[in-house]
Amino acid sequence: TKDIPVANFIMHEIHCSRNIEVCRYCSESIPKSEMKNHLDSEHGQVTCKCRMKIEKSLLKDHEASACPLRPALCQYCDIQLAFDKLQDHEVYCGARTERCGGCGRNVMMKDLKEHPRVCG
């Protein structure tokens, strides 16, 4: 928005009401000639690979932080898998054991970070 001299305000208001429209979804001011394109590109529905229907403009954020099929790394073996499979995998993977070079005991992967404190 710009400051408009009082003398030009009525002309400006007429121009805006003829040419500018406020988007009913995001409240952005859009030229009327571009509204259809705006609605299609920003607010059109798409289907994510997880089968959720979502606005096009929200898809990138959904894929990065909310999609159950987004890639995730196991904290124990660094294998990449779908986020919705991560918890079951980590329960199994964290229960695997590895022999400690210091004390010779078999230590579960989930306890390896803490083990040096109690080792020996």
C-alpha angles and dihedrals in degrees: 000000000000133000108260124201111246091241091059097041098093092049090048092049091051091048092050096047090052098044110024129065130185113234110242091216106044103014092233118149107243130179107254090235090060099041096097091050090047092051092048097045100039107026105025114120120248131177118240121218086257087062094247115138111228141163112271092236091056097046098090093053091045092051092048102045115006110031111108088217096054114124116266133179124230109238091219106044104013092231112151118233140150113293092237090059095046100088096051091044093050092050089055096037095046090054092060113104134227126191113248112233090212105051101012094233123134107249126193114245090239090058098044095095092054096037098086089064092059100028116129 
